[in-house]
Amino acid sequence: MDPLLAWRSEFPILADTVYLVSHSLGAMPARTRARLNEFADTWATRGVRAWEEGWWDLPVTTGNLLAPIIGAAPGEITLHQNVSTAQAIVNSCLDFPPSRNKIVTESLNFTTNLYLFHRLESLGAQIVTVPSDDGLSISTERYLASIDERTRLVSVSHVLFKSSALQDLAAITARAHACGALVSADLYQSAGAVPIDVHALNLDFATGGSVKWLCGGPGAGYLYVRPDLWPSLEPRFTGWAAHRNPFAFDAAPIEFAPGAERFLHGTPNVPALYSARSGYEIINEIGVQAIREKSIRQTSRLIELAREAGIPVRTPSDPARRGGVVTLDVPNGADVTRALARQNILVDFRPGAGIRVAPHFYTADEELDLAVSAIQSLAAAPELA
């Protein structure tokens, strides 16, 4: 018996859908509807008073629910609209003199980060993208060799989004710090599915969002900054919420808040923060370690089923080197994905990778068999060839 299946009733979409796309958008918890109703009721009945009765503090108090999932402490995480915003705040804290102007990242990093980094070239940054030999993974040794005394920032994805390859954050962070560089880890594809401890790893920055494994919905990205760095970091991308006393409306240059609030900017996205809380609560109740153990078992089963069906797998076989997704190389993958959706089997497709299949704690084993069987059948269908 799988005790985590008791959670299926919490997620309405599972009643009639094989939901294997939580790496893209986690299923909505039923209690999220009550949270959003709470937002609407508060706005309707408390009006402007809601700001001083909790809304203004939501970017930090909501972050406190997320903190134990990634090994942070209360007060160390701020919530933002998305990772693009969170990473832009990090970037705006940095300068890039010729003696230390390199940003090292992987060529398989998510595109939003790469777009942001290349825009820093006009400020003197030199972007070094560590290449991939197979288009799916990055050699740790090559990564480490790319980091040197001219490196300002290392931006590393904990789990690569195309293949679910798990990268060695400990080794990369140790090398970066030995060279005097800072490390920004993108946890979007891991938090909630793979154990992560930002304190134990001594990460300088960590970003991610609530859309995927955290089942928190869109509009709630997060930023962790190592607390001992706070006094030395003054973001150029800022706003009144970052001020020590924002309601003084001081027109002079900003005096930053002493805590993590210094990394805020404008008015918070209140509805999204209400929405995110339910997913964080559930992940905390279950525990990431229990989720990871089930994930390893089910992704191993998916790999076995795919190989039996003759479908090439583009995800590491070693569970210690993969996240929660199995990527299947089906030649007509985009068409197969659309056909699966018509059967209420939800996965997704990424060019250069394949069909990404993602069981989560609420996935039943028989759904894996059903999905692989359907993929095998559709891949051979003449009308989809």
N, C-alpha and C positions, 0 to 999 in steps of 0.2 A: 504493500500500500504506500502511496505517495501522500504524506501529510500536507504538502503544499497545495494539493488540488482542492483542499477545503476553501482556498481563496478564490476559486473560479466564480463563485456566486457574487463576488464583489465587483465583477467586471461585466457589464451588460452585453458587450459585443460578443463575448464568448458563447452566448446562447445559440447563435446561429452562424458563427464565423470561425474558421480555423485561422487564428491570429498569430502569424509567425513573422511579424514585422516590428517588434518592439525595439529593435535597434534604430528604427526610423521614427516611429511614433508609438509610445507605449499605450496600452489600452487604458481607457478612462475608468477610474474607480467610481462606483456608484455614489460614494460619499462626496465626490467632487461637486455634484449637482447641489448638495446641501451647502457646501462652502460658497458656491457662487450665489446661491439664494441668500446666504448670510451677508455677502457683499451688497447685494441689491437692497436687502432689508435695512442694512446699516446706512447706506446712502439715503434711502427713502425716509428713514426716521431720525437719523442723527445729523444729516446734512454736513455742513462745514465742520461741525464738532468732531466728526469722525477722524479728522487729521490728528488732533491732539489726543484722541482716545485710542490710537493704535496705528492708524494708517501710515503716519509719517515714519514710524519705526519698522514697518514691515520688511524693508530690504535687509535689515539685520536680524530681526526676530524670526523671519522665515528662514534665513540662513542658519540660524541656530538649530533648526530641525534637520537641516542637511549635514551639519558639521560632523556628527558621529559616523555618518556613512562614508566620509572620506578621511576620517582621522583628525579633523580639526577641532578646535575648542570653541565654546560659545563666544560670539563677538568677533570672530576672525573672518567671517564670510559676508560679502555683500551681494545682493541680487540685482541683476541688470536685465535689460531687454533680451540680450542674446550674447553669444560668444564674440561676435564681431565687436560689440561694444566693450566687453570685458577685456579682450586682447588689446583693443585700441587704447584703453586706459593704461594698461601696462606699458605699451609702446611709448605713450606720451610722457612717461616718467624718465625716459632714457635719452641720453645724447650719444653721438657717434663720432668721437674724435678719430683721426686717422690711426692713432696707436691702438685703439680698441673699438673697431667699427663693424665687426663681423656678426651677422645673425646666422647661426647654423640651424638648419631644420632638414627634415627629410623631404625628398621629392614627392612622397606619397602623403604628405600632410594634407589636411582638408583645405580646399581652395580658398575659403575665406581668410585663413591665416596667411597663405601665400600672397593673396592680393594685398593685404595690409602691409606685409613686410616689403614688398616691392615698391610700395608708395613711400617707404622710408629712404629709398636710394637717393632721393633729392636732398635729404638731410645728411648724406654722407655714409649711410649704411651700405655695407657690402653683403649681399645675400648669398649664402653657400647652401645649396641643396644637395644633400647626400643622395646619390643615385641608388636605384634598385637594380639588382641583377636580373630579377624575374618579374618585375612589375607588381609584386605582391608583398615583398618584405624588404627590410633594410638590414644589411650586415652591421651588427653591433660594433665590430672591430673597425669597420670603415667609418662609422659614426664617431667613435672615440678619436680616430685619427684626424677627423675634420675640425676638432675643437683645439684651439691653441690660445696663446696669450693675447691675441688680438680679438678674441671672441667676447662680445658684449652680452649676447643673449643666445641661449639654446632653446629652441621651441620644439618640443617633442610630443608626439601623439602617444599616449599610453597604449592604445589599441588602434591599429590602422583601419580606416573605415571601409576600404575595399575588400580586404582579405581577412580581417579580424586577427591579424598577426599581433601578438603581444610583445611590446618592446621592453628592454631592460632599463627601466627608469633609474634603478639604483646605480648601475654602472655609469650611465650617461651623466647623472647628477654629480657623482663623485668626480668624474673627469672634469666636468665644467667648473666645479668649485675649486679643484686643484689648479685650474688655469685662471681663476679669478672671474669667471663668467657667472651670470645668473641663468636660472632655468625656469621656463614656463611650460608646464605640462598640460596638455589638453586631455581631459578626462571624460569627454563627452561619450565616447564609445565604451567606457569601462565602468564609471560610477554607477552603483546599483546592481552590477552583474559580476564585477571582479573586485576583490578586496583591494583597497588602496589606503595608505596612511601617509598623509602629507607631512606629518611631523617626523615619522620614522625615516622617511626618505629625505628630509630636510629640503623640501621643495621651496623655491622662492615664490613662485606663483603657480596657481592652478586655475584653470577655467573649464567650464562645461555648461550644460544646460539640462533642463528638466524634461525635455520632450521625449527622451528615449527610455532607457531602462528604469528611470525614476518615476515614470508614469505621472508626471506633473503637468504635462501639457505645454503649449508654446508660450513664449513671452517671458520666461524666467530663466535667464542665464545666471551664472554665478562666478564670482571671483574670490579666490583665496590669495592673500598676500602674507608672507612670513612676518610675524609681528615685530621682530627686531629690526626689520627694514622700514617700518612705517615712518619713523622720523626723518629718514633720508630721502623719501620719495615724495615728489610734488608733481602730480599729473598736470600736463597742459590741457588735456581733455577733462574739463571739470565743470562745475556748476554750483548753484547755491546750496544744494544738499551736502556738499563737501565742506562747507564753512563751519568753523567752530561754533558760531552763533548765527545760523542762517536767517533767523527771524529779526535780527537787528537790521538787515538790509543795508549793510555797510557798503558804500560804493568804492571804497579803497581796494587795493589788491587783496586777493583772498587770503584769509588766515585759516589754514587747514585745520580741520578737526583732529584731535590727537589720536583717535582710534581708527578702526577700519572705515568709518564713515568718510574719511578723507578721500576715499576712492569712489564715492558716489558722484553724481552729476546733477541731473535735473529731477523733476517730479517723478516719483516711482510709478510703475505700471501696476496699480493696485489690484485690478481683477485677476491678472496673471499670478500674483503672489497668493491670493486666496486659492486659486486653482492648484498651485504647486504643492500646497501643504499636505493634501491627502496622500499623494504618492510617497512623499518623504516619510510620513507616519507609517505607512504600510511596509516600506523597505526596512525601516527601523524595527518594526514588530517582528518581521520574519528573520532579519539578519542577513547581511551580505554573504557570510560564509555558507549558510544553508542554500542560498540562491546559487552560489558558485558551484557547490557540490552537485546540485541537480543539473546545472548548465553543462558541466563537464560530462556527466553521464549522458545527457540527451544529445549534445553535439557529437560525442563519440558514436552514439547510435546513428545519428544522421550520416556521418561519414561512412559508417559500415553499410547502411542502406544504399547510399549513393554508389558506392563501389560495387555492391551486388547488382545494381541496376545499370552498371556500365557508364555512370556519369562521372566525369573527372571532377576532382575536388581541388579548389584553389585556396584552401585554408590549411594552416599547419596541422599535421596529425597529432603532434605532441600536445596534450592539453595544457602543459606548462607554458606553451608558446602561443596559445590562442585565447581570444576573448569569447564572447557568447554567440558568434555568428559562424555559420558554415556557408561558404560561397561555392556555388556549383557552376561549372563551365558548360553551359548549354548553348549551342551555336545560335539558336533562335530565341535567346533568353528573354528579350524584350516582349516578343509576341507571346511566349509561354506565360510570362508574368501577367500579361493582360488577360489571357485565357483563364488562368487560375483565379483571378479576381472575379470573373464571371461565375465561377463555381464557389465563391465565398471562401477561397483560400488566399490569404493575403501574405505576399512576400514582396521583395522589390528587386530591381535590376540596376546594375551600375556598369556603364561601358568600360571595357578593359578588365573587367573582373568576372561578372556573371550574375546569377540569381543568388541573392542573399537571403538565407533562411535563419530565423532567430527564435528559438524557443525561449520562454521565460518561465518564471516559477509557476505560472498558472497553466502551462502547456501540458496536455495529456500525451502519454507515449504514443497512443494510437494515431494522434494527429500527425506525428512524424511519418509514420508508415503511409498514411493517406496522402500527405503532401509529396513525398518522393515518388509514390506510385503515379500520382497525377502528372508530375513533371516528366517522368519517363514516358508516359503515354502521349502527352502533348508534344514532347520533343520529336516524337516519331510520326505525328499527325501530318499527312500530306498538305493539308490546307495551311499549316503553320511553317512548313519547310521553306 
